[in-house]
Each structure stands twice: as C-alpha cells, then as structure tokens.
C-alpha cells in the first residue's frame, strides 16, 4: 500500500463515530461477542472503517470462539502492518491498516489452516462490502 491517508486528529474525530475513534486512533478494543461482524457469514470484503481500504476477504473468516471476527490472512500482504505491542503487560503483535495506520486488533499464532494465524479484529474498525 503506497498512498497513506494522514489526517489531523480533529478530522479523524469528525470522520469516525466515537467507538471507531477509540479503537482505530487510540488502539482501544470492543468487548468480546459484541461486534456486528463477529457472526457475519455473508460473502464479501471487510474494509477499513477509517479509510475504506480492503483488508480481509470473507473466505478467510472463521469462528475462532474468541468473540471477535477472526481471519487467517489479510487480502494482500501489504494491506496491513504489524508491530510489537507491549501494552497491558503482554507482548503481542498489533495489526494496523497499512493505508491509514488505524488499529484493527492483533494477530496470534494459534489459527487454523496453512497460515496457522488468527487475525483477531475489532468489528468497529471494519465496514463490510457484500459481494454483488
């Protein structure tokens, strides 16, 4: 992803609902089992709620039992950025949108399939575009 979207914080506040701002810009999280996409089984693409960049395809989504939408891989290797997160006394790998640097969630090495990864993503950081 080459075209970064950089906005001043006041514009992010205008653009996003308060819960989206908290997750995407302040690295917050939604409570488990409360997100609108946790049980979504429709076919389509999950986009960044901050900038509209495509992030995850529905065919990589699975029920991890964690309470958050979970995916085995992003739509493209350059769709997300990963960085070390040392908050809350843990060491985890944070997942951010590569275009707007919005916090999406975390990735863990306990997923199914060939990747063995579980991208555990906040619903509020996503918008869903159903397949036509």
Secondary structure as GFF3:
##gff-version 3
##sequence-region A 1 132
A	DSSP	alpha_helix	9	15	.	.	.	ID=ss1
A	DSSP	alpha_helix	18	26	.	.	.	ID=ss2
A	DSSP	beta_strand	44	48	.	.	.	ID=ss3
A	DSSP	beta_strand	54	57	.	.	.	ID=ss4
A	DSSP	three_ten_helix	58	60	.	.	.	ID=ss5
A	DSSP	beta_strand	61	62	.	.	.	ID=ss6
A	DSSP	beta_strand	69	71	.	.	.	ID=ss7
A	DSSP	beta_strand	80	85	.	.	.	ID=ss8
A	DSSP	three_ten_helix	87	89	.	.	.	ID=ss9
A	DSSP	beta_strand	92	97	.	.	.	ID=ss10
A	DSSP	beta_strand	103	108	.	.	.	ID=ss11
A	DSSP	beta_strand	118	121	.	.	.	ID=ss12
A	DSSP	three_ten_helix	123	125	.	.	.	ID=ss13
A	DSSP	beta_strand	126	130	.	.	.	ID=ss14
###
